[in-house]
Amino acid sequence: MVVAKASSSPSHPLTNNVFPCSIIDAQKGDPLAFESYWKQMNDECTVVIKGWELMSYYSDLSNMCWFMLPELKDVIERIHHLVGNAVTKDRYIVVGNGSSQLFQASLFALSPLDVPDHPVNVVAAAPYYSEYKNVINILNSRMFQWGDDAAVYDKNEPYIEVVTSPNNPDGTLREPVVNSVAEGKLIHDLAYYWPQFTPITHEADDDVMLFTFSKCTGHAGSRIGWAIVKDIEVAKKMATFVQSSSMGVSKESQTRAAKIIGVVCDGYQNFKSSESELFFEYSKRLVKERWEKFREAVEQSMVFTVTKYPKAYCNFTNEISETYPSFAWLKCEGNEDGHNYLRKLNICSREGERFGADSKFVRVSMLGMDDDFNELVKRLSNVKIE
Amino acid sequence: MVVAKASSSPSHPLTNNVFPCSIIDAQKGDPLAFESYWKQMNDECTVVIKGWELMSYYSDLSNMCWFMLPELKDVIERIHHLVGNAVTKDRYIVVGNGSSQLFQASLFALSPLDVPDHPVNVVAAAPYYSEYKNVINILNSRMFQWGDDAAVYDKNEPYIEVVTSPNNPDGTLREPVVNSVAEGKLIHDLAYYWPQFTPITHEADDDVMLFTFSKCTGHAGSRIGWAIVKDIEVAKKMATFVQSSSMGVSKESQTRAAKIIGVVCDGYQNFKSSESELFFEYSKRLVKERWEKFREAVEQSMVFTVTKYPKAYCNFTNEISETYPSFAWLKCEGNEDGHNYLRKLNICSREGERFGADSKFVRVSMLGMDDDFNELVKRLSNVKIE
């Protein structure tokens, strides 16, 4: 994929003879790094679906989320119980086409219906996940509108605050920040609250919590997200939204997610000091090793800086550990624009402005394929202040 | 599923000793009738997906619909070419989570962006598919609003007309009906324009055409729909909508749809007077036989009437044939409410009012499981005017 060849490319801030002509796409959040784990699993995670199976729209007529396969619901409860990252007892689970759809569904469910001329403001502390704004703007709804940075929200109007923890793009652990007397509701986007990315310090028990298969195990192509919801009326509205938007969720993906999450759980349950590494151990080791290499390269370059995360005791791994986010949030020291700087190195990153931050900042994916990641580190370690 | 047992149920308009206590759900549009075809196919349609496969968000970076698997695009083009029901040459294909999501995506793509205070009116000739209204109302958008019956639309304001042909609920073949000087755009919902339901009289070549795997082969649980679009800018906006709403479409479902549609096409391509029936022959025979039984029962009862469809030459089957819709649109003669009448027979139907029609009308699914359908016919044939 990445072929580093000498070329007659124009001058750029590389200090040795590596003149790569290939572009590294570190802009996207495709979690391909975990593919290697699933490759060594042989047939354990294989799903086989016959032509006549899974044909109906319906999965479980006894559940208000009638399109959710019971076996998926079971493994979702099981993995949260195993990891200890979220309460599921006496909570309602709604499955969606990725957590993107459930984000919309939760906005729909939490927005007041009776004040059509006053859309509720949806806010998130900057830097915030770049897609929240796009999703809200594309819907152009009378019920909600993008309200920008939660940290400076001072309107005396109802709001919904999105709390992303660990945060995308910067990996920080978050709490609500709005300081307003107005009525506020919360959506917790906990996509990255898994032990490979951050210590599991508590069992989250928020009103609306969003999770996704994409970040839990790396299966982004399946488009499976789930919400854990306290209030049944909110859960029902969310299920209605998914019903109206897409008449449910792919059963093939649900079956596969149930299988793979089940295999992860089985691994821990049947663990008898086997030689093979379990999923969260493998993925944590991988992300940690990448971060160590990456930090070293960045520090060596002195062009960029990257946040240092506090350590905490992880209830799941029973050890003290740092946060190792799925993305690096780089700050370009000096006056240069971070995105432009990386462009000169043929590294494609996502601009800070898209996250409500300064152009000095850029987001770079830590979970690309090995070749891409190694080349990224190589290029970063070779840059010097001009 | 359906157990017809004598019971001490209260009086109702049955004339013999059948007192069924079970409820037949003929309300939903679950196309389970075709399951029998796929059951006899053995492993030909089976998909096997390994744990490490299909992990990326991305399918084809060279396509503006980057989340669509190239093999799905290929079979979509292939089946339309085979059946001759829609032009795909020089058209853009966008895949979605069912045609429901693509319906929303097309509204988004066709609505003018620059007149936020004047949402475009979305209309469809009554009786119209009951979900259009729900989908539009749930979004509560500034860009579009539900404008009701297209036949009486007389506002001098921009509109989008949804042309559903064959129509859901009544199976009629439709053309646009709005008679207005205002600027209008069209969405053609051709979910049922397949040879098992209606003669293929022409290759449809409309601006935005929606199709779905659910109705083509009966695989509703997969949530795969596709749009065939003339204008690349409209197609791009639709793809952007699917991206923002759900970050693409399940790859497991796409893989399976590609496999199954491919098998249907292969059957015709490799056909050497084999003894096994091909999919559209099988499904057409099944729907036709059901309609013949159903019509006989309804005519015998004299309580309900059902539309008679004109015959036409089908370019695909090379024979003259009627339309055999996926639903029966029944009119209860006399003054009775059709839905209430069927309720007394423990038949659950969808009320005419939900389709913008009179309460005398009801929609009944023709594609339930064999047992359900046979019991439905049995109950209908036994009713008499009281």
Interface residues (C-beta under 8 A of the other chain):
Chain A: K28 G29 D30 P31 L32 F34 E35 S36 Y37 W38 K39 M41 D43 E44 C45 T46 V47 V48 I49 K50 G51 W52 L54 M55 S56 Y57 Y58 S59 G96 N97 G98 S100 Q101 Q104 F108 P116 E131 N134 V135 I138 L139 N140 S141 R142 M143 S214 G218 H219 A220 G221 S222 R223 I224 T240 F241 S244 S245 S246 M247 G248 V249 S250 K251 E252 S253 T255 R256 I260 V263
Chain B: K28 G29 D30 P31 L32 F34 E35 S36 Y37 W38 K39 M41 D43 E44 C45 T46 V47 V48 I49 K50 G51 W52 L54 M55 S56 Y57 Y58 S59 G96 N97 G98 S100 Q101 Q104 F108 P116 E131 N134 V135 I138 L139 N140 S141 R142 M143 S214 G218 H219 A220 G221 S222 R223 I224 T240 F241 S244 S245 S246 M247 G248 V249 S250 K251 E252 S253 T255 R256 I260 V263
